[in-house]
């Protein structure tokens, strides 16, 4: 996905860096939401 985005954009360096940052942010957010869900489930079990 990121490589295709670079080819389409033309400015490979800047856009690839932005795409990587966006991807990392999305992954971090998803991980945080999963961790929150696990913590909430553990609290409900008790």
Backbone atoms as SQL, in Angstrom:
CREATE TABLE atoms (id INTEGER PRIMARY KEY, chain TEXT, resi INTEGER, resn TEXT, atom TEXT, x REAL, y REAL, z REAL);
INSERT INTO atoms VALUES
  (1, 'A', 1, 'UNK', 'N', 0.840, -1.204, 0.000),
  (2, 'A', 1, 'UNK', 'CA', 0.000, 0.000, 0.000),
  (3, 'A', 1, 'UNK', 'C', 0.874, 1.253, 0.000),
  (4, 'A', 2, 'UNK', 'N', 1.842, 1.313, 0.896),
  (5, 'A', 2, 'UNK', 'CA', 2.670, 2.513, 0.995),
  (6, 'A', 2, 'UNK', 'C', 3.457, 2.723, -0.285),
  (7, 'A', 3, 'UNK', 'N', 3.987, 1.642, -0.880),
  (8, 'A', 3, 'UNK', 'CA', 4.808, 1.781, -2.085),
  (9, 'A', 3, 'UNK', 'C', 3.947, 2.307, -3.235),
  (10, 'A', 4, 'UNK', 'N', 2.731, 1.801, -3.381),
  (11, 'A', 4, 'UNK', 'CA', 1.848, 2.293, -4.443),
  (12, 'A', 4, 'UNK', 'C', 1.554, 3.771, -4.222),
  (13, 'A', 5, 'UNK', 'N', 1.335, 4.156, -2.987),
  (14, 'A', 5, 'UNK', 'CA', 1.064, 5.553, -2.667),
  (15, 'A', 5, 'UNK', 'C', 2.245, 6.423, -3.089),
  (16, 'A', 6, 'UNK', 'N', 3.459, 5.951, -2.860),
  (17, 'A', 6, 'UNK', 'CA', 4.656, 6.701, -3.272),
  (18, 'A', 6, 'UNK', 'C', 4.677, 6.882, -4.781),
  (19, 'A', 7, 'UNK', 'N', 4.410, 5.818, -5.524),
  (20, 'A', 7, 'UNK', 'CA', 4.456, 5.904, -6.987),
  (21, 'A', 7, 'UNK', 'C', 3.418, 6.893, -7.495),
  (22, 'A', 8, 'UNK', 'N', 2.218, 6.855, -6.931),
  (23, 'A', 8, 'UNK', 'CA', 1.144, 7.739, -7.402),
  (24, 'A', 8, 'UNK', 'C', 1.478, 9.194, -7.060),
  (25, 'A', 9, 'UNK', 'N', 1.996, 9.441, -5.876),
  (26, 'A', 9, 'UNK', 'CA', 2.217, 10.813, -5.413),
  (27, 'A', 9, 'UNK', 'C', 3.320, 11.492, -6.217),
  (28, 'A', 10, 'UNK', 'N', 4.450, 10.801, -6.439),
  (29, 'A', 10, 'UNK', 'CA', 5.568, 11.433, -7.139),
  (30, 'A', 10, 'UNK', 'C', 6.604, 11.918, -6.136),
  (31, 'A', 11, 'UNK', 'N', 6.180, 12.627, -5.102),
  (32, 'A', 11, 'UNK', 'CA', 7.107, 13.045, -4.045),
  (33, 'A', 11, 'UNK', 'C', 7.234, 11.885, -3.061),
  (34, 'A', 12, 'UNK', 'N', 8.149, 10.963, -3.353),
  (35, 'A', 12, 'UNK', 'CA', 8.193, 9.711, -2.604),
  (36, 'A', 12, 'UNK', 'C', 8.626, 9.956, -1.161),
  (37, 'A', 13, 'UNK', 'N', 9.659, 10.747, -0.943),
  (38, 'A', 13, 'UNK', 'CA', 10.228, 10.904, 0.400),
  (39, 'A', 13, 'UNK', 'C', 9.223, 11.447, 1.386),
  (40, 'A', 14, 'UNK', 'N', 8.653, 12.618, 1.090),
  (41, 'A', 14, 'UNK', 'CA', 7.738, 13.263, 2.041),
  (42, 'A', 14, 'UNK', 'C', 6.497, 12.407, 2.264),
  (43, 'A', 15, 'UNK', 'N', 5.883, 11.977, 1.157),
  (44, 'A', 15, 'UNK', 'CA', 4.620, 11.250, 1.275),
  (45, 'A', 15, 'UNK', 'C', 4.824, 9.905, 1.973),
  (46, 'A', 16, 'UNK', 'N', 5.932, 9.229, 1.684),
  (47, 'A', 16, 'UNK', 'CA', 6.170, 7.939, 2.326),
  (48, 'A', 16, 'UNK', 'C', 6.327, 8.140, 3.828),
  (49, 'A', 17, 'UNK', 'N', 7.028, 9.205, 4.233),
  (50, 'A', 17, 'UNK', 'CA', 7.206, 9.481, 5.661),
  (51, 'A', 17, 'UNK', 'C', 5.849, 9.750, 6.293),
  (52, 'A', 18, 'UNK', 'N', 5.027, 10.544, 5.632),
  (53, 'A', 18, 'UNK', 'CA', 3.692, 10.823, 6.179),
  (54, 'A', 18, 'UNK', 'C', 2.883, 9.539, 6.297),
  (55, 'A', 19, 'UNK', 'N', 2.922, 8.714, 5.257),
  (56, 'A', 19, 'UNK', 'CA', 2.155, 7.464, 5.270),
  (57, 'A', 19, 'UNK', 'C', 2.629, 6.576, 6.424),
  (58, 'A', 20, 'UNK', 'N', 3.949, 6.483, 6.619),
  (59, 'A', 20, 'UNK', 'CA', 4.471, 5.655, 7.711),
  (60, 'A', 20, 'UNK', 'C', 3.979, 6.197, 9.054),
  (61, 'A', 21, 'UNK', 'N', 4.018, 7.530, 9.234),
  (62, 'A', 21, 'UNK', 'CA', 3.568, 8.111, 10.497),
  (63, 'A', 21, 'UNK', 'C', 2.098, 7.812, 10.722),
  (64, 'A', 22, 'UNK', 'N', 1.285, 7.967, 9.672),
  (65, 'A', 22, 'UNK', 'CA', -0.147, 7.700, 9.815),
  (66, 'A', 22, 'UNK', 'C', -0.368, 6.227, 10.175),
  (67, 'A', 23, 'UNK', 'N', 0.360, 5.341, 9.508),
  (68, 'A', 23, 'UNK', 'CA', 0.191, 3.904, 9.773),
  (69, 'A', 23, 'UNK', 'C', 0.561, 3.585, 11.216),
  (70, 'A', 24, 'UNK', 'N', 1.683, 4.140, 11.686),
  (71, 'A', 24, 'UNK', 'CA', 2.112, 3.867, 13.059),
  (72, 'A', 24, 'UNK', 'C', 1.076, 4.398, 14.043),
  (73, 'A', 25, 'UNK', 'N', 0.548, 5.593, 13.788),
  (74, 'A', 25, 'UNK', 'CA', -0.456, 6.166, 14.692),
  (75, 'A', 25, 'UNK', 'C', -1.684, 5.262, 14.741),
  (76, 'A', 26, 'UNK', 'N', -2.137, 4.783, 13.571),
  (77, 'A', 26, 'UNK', 'CA', -3.320, 3.922, 13.535),
  (78, 'A', 26, 'UNK', 'C', -3.058, 2.628, 14.303),
  (79, 'A', 27, 'UNK', 'N', -1.874, 2.034, 14.103),
  (80, 'A', 27, 'UNK', 'CA', -1.573, 0.780, 14.795),
  (81, 'A', 27, 'UNK', 'C', -1.523, 1.008, 16.301),
  (82, 'A', 28, 'UNK', 'N', -0.894, 2.125, 16.735),
  (83, 'A', 28, 'UNK', 'CA', -0.790, 2.413, 18.169),
  (84, 'A', 28, 'UNK', 'C', -2.187, 2.597, 18.750),
  (85, 'A', 29, 'UNK', 'N', -3.050, 3.329, 18.039),
  (86, 'A', 29, 'UNK', 'CA', -4.409, 3.553, 18.539),
  (87, 'A', 29, 'UNK', 'C', -5.157, 2.233, 18.648),
  (88, 'A', 30, 'UNK', 'N', -5.031, 1.380, 17.642),
  (89, 'A', 30, 'UNK', 'CA', -5.737, 0.092, 17.673),
  (90, 'A', 30, 'UNK', 'C', -5.239, -0.748, 18.843),
  (91, 'A', 31, 'UNK', 'N', -3.922, -0.745, 19.077),
  (92, 'A', 31, 'UNK', 'CA', -3.360, -1.515, 20.195),
  (93, 'A', 31, 'UNK', 'C', -3.900, -0.977, 21.511),
  (94, 'A', 32, 'UNK', 'N', -3.958, 0.373, 21.641),
  (95, 'A', 32, 'UNK', 'CA', -4.468, 0.955, 22.882),
  (96, 'A', 32, 'UNK', 'C', -5.926, 0.549, 23.100),
  (97, 'A', 33, 'UNK', 'N', -6.730, 0.583, 22.048),
  (98, 'A', 33, 'UNK', 'CA', -8.138, 0.219, 22.202),
  (99, 'A', 33, 'UNK', 'C', -8.263, -1.245, 22.619),
  (100, 'A', 34, 'UNK', 'N', -7.420, -2.119, 22.046),
  (101, 'A', 34, 'UNK', 'CA', -7.465, -3.545, 22.409),
  (102, 'A', 34, 'UNK', 'C', -7.085, -3.710, 23.879),
  (103, 'A', 35, 'UNK', 'N', -6.038, -2.998, 24.318),
  (104, 'A', 35, 'UNK', 'CA', -5.602, -3.105, 25.713),
  (105, 'A', 35, 'UNK', 'C', -6.716, -2.608, 26.634),
  (106, 'A', 36, 'UNK', 'N', -7.371, -1.504, 26.261),
  (107, 'A', 36, 'UNK', 'CA', -8.469, -0.984, 27.081),
  (108, 'A', 36, 'UNK', 'C', -9.576, -2.027, 27.195),
  (109, 'A', 37, 'UNK', 'N', -9.917, -2.663, 26.065),
  (110, 'A', 37, 'UNK', 'CA', -10.969, -3.669, 26.081),
  (111, 'A', 37, 'UNK', 'C', -10.617, -4.822, 27.003),
  (112, 'A', 38, 'UNK', 'N', -9.361, -5.268, 26.971),
  (113, 'A', 38, 'UNK', 'CA', -8.933, -6.376, 27.832),
  (114, 'A', 38, 'UNK', 'C', -9.045, -5.960, 29.299),
  (115, 'A', 39, 'UNK', 'N', -8.592, -4.737, 29.614),
  (116, 'A', 39, 'UNK', 'CA', -8.657, -4.272, 31.007),
  (117, 'A', 39, 'UNK', 'C', -10.100, -4.196, 31.476),
  (118, 'A', 40, 'UNK', 'N', -10.989, -3.683, 30.612),
  (119, 'A', 40, 'UNK', 'CA', -12.401, -3.563, 30.987),
  (120, 'A', 40, 'UNK', 'C', -12.980, -4.963, 31.228),
  (121, 'A', 41, 'UNK', 'N', -12.637, -5.919, 30.366),
  (122, 'A', 41, 'UNK', 'CA', -13.158, -7.279, 30.541),
  (123, 'A', 41, 'UNK', 'C', -12.679, -7.861, 31.851),
  (124, 'A', 42, 'UNK', 'N', -11.402, -7.647, 32.194),
  (125, 'A', 42, 'UNK', 'CA', -10.881, -8.180, 33.451),
  (126, 'A', 42, 'UNK', 'C', -11.617, -7.566, 34.637),
  (127, 'A', 43, 'UNK', 'N', -11.916, -6.265, 34.565),
  (128, 'A', 43, 'UNK', 'CA', -12.640, -5.616, 35.662),
  (129, 'A', 43, 'UNK', 'C', -14.038, -6.196, 35.790),
  (130, 'A', 44, 'UNK', 'N', -14.715, -6.445, 34.646),
  (131, 'A', 44, 'UNK', 'CA', -16.073, -6.987, 34.686),
  (132, 'A', 44, 'UNK', 'C', -16.083, -8.391, 35.286),
  (133, 'A', 45, 'UNK', 'N', -15.066, -9.212, 34.999),
  (134, 'A', 45, 'UNK', 'CA', -15.015, -10.574, 35.534),
  (135, 'A', 45, 'UNK', 'C', -14.979, -10.542, 37.052),
  (136, 'A', 46, 'UNK', 'N', -14.188, -9.637, 37.616),
  (137, 'A', 46, 'UNK', 'CA', -14.119, -9.531, 39.066),
  (138, 'A', 46, 'UNK', 'C', -15.434, -8.984, 39.611);
